[in-house]
Amino acid sequence: MDPAGNADPRHGIREFIVGTGGESLDTVLPNTPNLQAWADQYYGVMKLTLKPDGYDWDYESALPSSPSVSPVSYSDSGSGMCNH
């Protein structure tokens, strides 16, 4: 994003919000600006590997938030380059 919160894939800053390890999970609104991926029904963990010129991420779900949620898991991974 740029300083005004607009998507800027070339010069903006990528933001990760991983709030999946606390007391309860918050609902994500799918129409949130600049949202690329989300899973609001699973607890999980994200590994973020920092490199000199970039980064990799790997998210894996651990447990569904309640017994009524299907035990299907969610994962996401990727990489990016740092802006210089």
C-alpha positions as CSV (number, residue, x, y, z in Angstrom):
1,M,0.0,0.0,0.0
2,D,1.0,3.6,-0.4
3,P,0.7,6.1,2.6
4,A,-2.9,6.8,1.7
5,G,-3.9,3.1,1.9
6,N,-4.2,2.5,-1.8
7,A,-2.8,-0.6,-3.5
8,D,0.6,0.0,-4.9
9,P,2.2,-3.3,-5.9
10,R,5.3,-1.7,-7.3
11,H,6.4,0.7,-4.6
12,G,4.0,0.1,-1.7
13,I,4.4,-1.9,1.5
14,R,2.9,-5.3,1.9
15,E,1.2,-5.8,5.3
16,F,0.5,-9.1,6.9
17,I,-2.1,-9.3,9.7
18,V,-2.0,-12.8,11.3
19,G,-4.3,-12.7,14.3
20,T,-5.0,-16.4,14.4
21,G,-3.5,-17.4,17.7
22,G,-5.5,-15.6,20.3
23,E,-8.6,-16.0,22.4
24,S,-11.1,-15.7,19.5
25,L,-11.1,-15.0,15.8
26,D,-12.5,-11.9,14.2
27,T,-14.6,-12.0,11.0
28,V,-12.8,-10.6,7.9
29,L,-15.0,-8.5,5.6
30,P,-14.3,-9.7,2.0
31,N,-14.7,-6.2,0.6
32,T,-11.8,-4.9,2.7
33,P,-9.6,-2.7,0.4
34,N,-6.4,-4.4,-0.9
35,L,-7.2,-7.7,0.7
36,Q,-5.4,-10.6,-1.1
37,A,-6.0,-13.6,1.1
38,W,-7.9,-14.5,4.3
39,A,-9.1,-17.3,6.4
40,D,-11.2,-16.3,9.5
41,Q,-12.3,-19.7,10.6
42,Y,-9.0,-21.3,11.6
43,Y,-6.3,-20.9,14.2
44,G,-2.8,-21.2,12.7
45,V,0.7,-20.0,12.4
46,M,2.7,-18.1,9.8
47,K,6.4,-18.5,9.2
48,L,8.0,-15.4,7.8
49,T,11.5,-15.7,6.4
50,L,13.4,-12.5,5.8
51,K,16.2,-12.3,3.2
52,P,18.6,-9.5,2.2
53,D,16.4,-8.6,-0.8
54,G,13.0,-10.2,0.0
55,Y,10.9,-12.5,2.1
56,D,8.9,-15.8,2.0
57,W,5.8,-16.6,3.9
58,D,4.1,-19.9,4.7
59,Y,0.8,-20.0,6.6
60,E,-0.7,-23.3,7.9
61,S,-4.0,-23.7,9.8
62,A,-3.9,-25.6,13.0
63,L,-7.5,-26.1,14.3
64,P,-10.9,-25.0,13.2
65,S,-12.4,-22.3,15.4
66,S,-15.3,-24.4,16.5
67,P,-16.7,-28.0,16.1
68,S,-19.2,-26.7,13.6
69,V,-16.4,-25.6,11.2
70,S,-15.3,-28.3,8.7
71,P,-11.9,-29.7,9.5
72,V,-10.7,-28.7,6.1
73,S,-7.4,-26.8,6.4
74,Y,-6.3,-23.5,4.9
75,S,-2.8,-22.6,3.8
76,D,-1.1,-19.8,1.9
77,S,2.5,-19.2,0.9
78,G,4.5,-17.0,-1.4
79,S,7.4,-14.6,-1.7
80,G,8.1,-11.0,-2.4
81,M,11.0,-8.6,-3.1
82,C,11.9,-5.6,-1.1
83,N,11.6,-2.1,-2.6
84,H,14.9,-0.2,-2.7
